[in-house]
Amino acid sequence: MSQEAANEAGRATGSGRSARSLDDVDRRILDELVRDGRTSVRTLAERIHISRTNAYARVERLVRDGVITGFRAQVAPEAAGLGTSAYIALTIEQNTWREVSAELARVRYVEHVALLSGEHDVLALVRAPDNATLRDVVLDRVQHIAGVLSTRSWLVFEEYDGTQSPWQ
């Protein structure tokens, strides 16, 4: 079942997400804001051919409903002095994910953490200035967190964003 069909089914039975589905205009707003979060409401309205009042109200609703969770700058890691990136997969003791997640959130250079199903339990994106710092993060900080049984690292050689926005 597609996500849209699942959302429709959830609304029909009263279960599932309480937020309403995104319409075409909402998706176009999200696409524009993902591309440039600094876009003014006036420019946003002009680009998607709606009134400023409508654009403002929709953005406010998307924020209120938790669809938009914030606005931030996109930083080029290498240009900001973080030239080494790696994904670190962690295997952890059962029922320690809350504690491990809380500790990972406090580790400098850990940019993103995801709880997984499958072979590994947690995946963390680490961005460090150099390989020596990355080694210290993994061996001295992450592997010493209570509940972490093992880690596996994958060095990132190059990265890019996809070209097809899910909001189009």
LINMOVEN-V359687 format. One line per field, one symbol per residue. ss: DSSP state (2 for helix, 1 for strand, 0 for the rest). psi: psi as a letter, one per 30 degrees, with the letter a starting at -180 (. if undefined). burial: b if it has 9 or more other C-alpha atoms within 8 Angstrom, else e. A space follows every 10 residues. Layout:
ss=???
psi=???
burial=???
This chain:
ss=0022222222 2220000000 0002222222 2222200000 2222222200 0222222222 2222000000 0000000000 0001111111 1100002222 2222000001 1111100000 0111111100 2222222222 2222000111 1111110000 00000000
psi=kleeeeeeee eefglakfkl lkaeeeeeee eeeeejfgkl eeeeeeeghl leeeeeeeee eeeefgekfl klkkkjeefg gifkkkkjkk klkkggeeee eeeeffkkfj ekkkkllael ekkkkkjlel eeeeeeeeef defgkkfkel lkkjkkelll llfjkff.
burial=eeeeebbeeb beeeeeeeee eeeeebbbbb bbbeeebebe beebbbebee ebebbbebbe ebbeeeebee eeeeeebeee ebbbbbbbbb bbbeebbebb bebbeebeeb eebeeeeeeb bbbbbbbbbb eebbbbbbbb bbbebebbbe beeeebeeee eeeeeeee
